[in-house]
Amino acid sequence: MLYNSTQNANEVVSAAQAIAQGISKDGGLFVPQEFPKYDDETFNSLLSLDYKGRAKKVFSDFLSDFTEEEISECVDKAYTSEKFGGTNPAPMSFCELDGKKLNILELWHGPTCAFKDMALQILPHLLTKSLKKTNDGKDAVILVATSGDTGKAALEGFKDVEHTKILVFYPVDGVSPMQKHQMNTQEGGNVNVCAIKGNFDDAQTGVKKIFTTAEVSAKLAQNNMMFSSANSINWGRLLPQVVYYISAYCDMVNSGKIKMGDKINVVVPTGNFGNILASYYAGLMGLPINKFICASNSNNVLTDFIRTGVYDKNRAFHTTISPSMDILVSSNLERLLYMLSGNSDEITKSWMKALKTDGKYEVSEEVKSEIKDKFYGGYCDDKMTKTTIKRLFDQDSYLCDTHTAVAVNVYEQYVNETGDLTPAVIASTASPYKFSRAVLEAVAPECTLPETEFDMVDTLNSITKAPVPAPLAGLKDKTSRFSDVTEADEMQSYVLGALGIE
Ligand SMILES: *Cc1c(COP(=O)(O)O)cnc(C)c1O
């Protein structure tokens, strides 16, 4: 299977090249030229497999230049019971809210307690194998812009992986104290963490610019290094996410919630559009998905886009209690637009260019109606997010984090508006303890807030009795290693300095 750039039809690469490079030279994103199609028989054959078995099947259909052994090795190393606290790294919880059934797909049982582990525990293995296939022994330099969770998950995935170095930038005031502490205490000899004075979009723009600056790449090449990306624009990030939607469907069939062939809806709390795009790709492979419900917080640029066909990032940026979704430029949307424009690199390029120059573009009527047909967009502010956490906990003793609560709330809005009761899989993207302050304020508004984030974890635990994930419980005793802060427009020199090649 070969991959195209969304912005240049002549750029055709293998899976290993797509993963090793991360982003295409022209700035476009790599997309598969076609999608494998699974029928009922294929899905039936997946029912008796465990998560790893299902993952191996999906990976082997997309990574045609990897051997079965290579894929097995990557999957077996990534999804261990030790790292994910059980044999199913993505278990489901079933609960009810005001009579609506919620099928919650918990994607946060990995080492950093957010869903990004699902991809970032396997990406380093895919990447080192890809580099061996495509490169003459260059070391990979991973640059990451993070709104909080990617950074820690990438650091944890890449720590001490041979022939890699990783450098993470986060917005200085844009992540939770817990996220900051998780990153600044990161262990490993090949890691570096730096805050930037700006928001996530500044960080992401900065990283993209460094990637595409020829003189920087040349400097790396002279020193036997090359850039690669662990951001959700890397194909090696997206593909692992396709697996859990397919696996969740199988688990729903196995537990009798649905029958094989029944349709489901998916609800995804969305930031960079990676997670929901993975569900869309699962749909293209034949997974019977009726509606893709895209849930945003007050940064509701995607809600507006889905409803009007106009993407307009010229608006106020809100810092919310679901910070991993505080994003105004959703990079992975480009991949959807490419598909919906009939794989047109020209059209995709023109929209992306307009986004860069005017901060805004409008898609064609055809694309608009296709988006409306498949997607539903909704949003929910911080107040509603907290109310949702409280209602769900009070009614069914289920404690969810702020991002998941946004999804639950938008799902309620969807059902109220449409009456569509198709069973819905709701992606739960973080442990509630990762956002203890907001979750505690939500479930116990009368409680006096403890001083530190760690005390909030303890208080939340004693009130709710929900177990604290081991990686968060152990964080308290770790000492900080990183404290650098830099201007957004000085990221490039920071990178060269950190690599020792100014
Ligand atoms: C990254 C993240 C999201 C957003 O996912 P995208 O793939 O960027 O849309 C949602 N919730 C949490 C907790 C996250 O870490």
The ligand as an SDF file (V2000), in Angstrom:
LIG
                    3D

 15 15  0  0  0  0  0  0  0  0999 V2000
   -5.3860   15.0220   22.5090 C   0  0  0  0  0  0  0  0  0  0  0  0
   -6.5950   14.8920   23.3100 C   0  0  0  0  0  0  0  0  0  0  0  0
   -7.8630   15.1050   22.7520 C   0  0  0  0  0  0  0  0  0  0  0  0
   -8.0500   15.5350   21.3150 C   0  0  0  0  0  0  0  0  0  0  0  0
   -7.7530   14.5050   20.4030 O   0  0  0  0  0  0  0  0  0  0  0  0
   -7.4840   14.8590   18.8610 P   0  0  0  0  0  0  0  0  0  0  0  0
   -7.0470   13.5780   18.2510 O   0  0  0  0  0  0  0  0  0  0  0  0
   -6.4130   15.8910   18.8590 O   0  0  0  0  0  0  0  0  0  0  0  0
   -8.7520   15.3640   18.3000 O   0  0  0  0  0  0  0  0  0  0  0  0
   -8.9640   14.9090   23.5560 C   0  0  0  0  0  0  0  0  0  0  0  0
   -8.8360   14.5590   24.8500 N   0  0  0  0  0  0  0  0  0  0  0  0
   -7.6330   14.3590   25.4230 C   0  0  0  0  0  0  0  0  0  0  0  0
   -7.5710   14.0020   26.8710 C   0  0  0  0  0  0  0  0  0  0  0  0
   -6.4790   14.5060   24.6790 C   0  0  0  0  0  0  0  0  0  0  0  0
   -5.2910   14.2990   25.2590 O   0  0  0  0  0  0  0  0  0  0  0  0
  1  2  1  0
  2  3  1  0
  2 14  2  0
  3  4  1  0
  3 10  2  0
  4  5  1  0
  5  6  1  0
  6  7  2  0
  6  8  1  0
  6  9  1  0
 10 11  1  0
 11 12  2  0
 12 13  1  0
 12 14  1  0
 14 15  1  0
M  END
$$$$
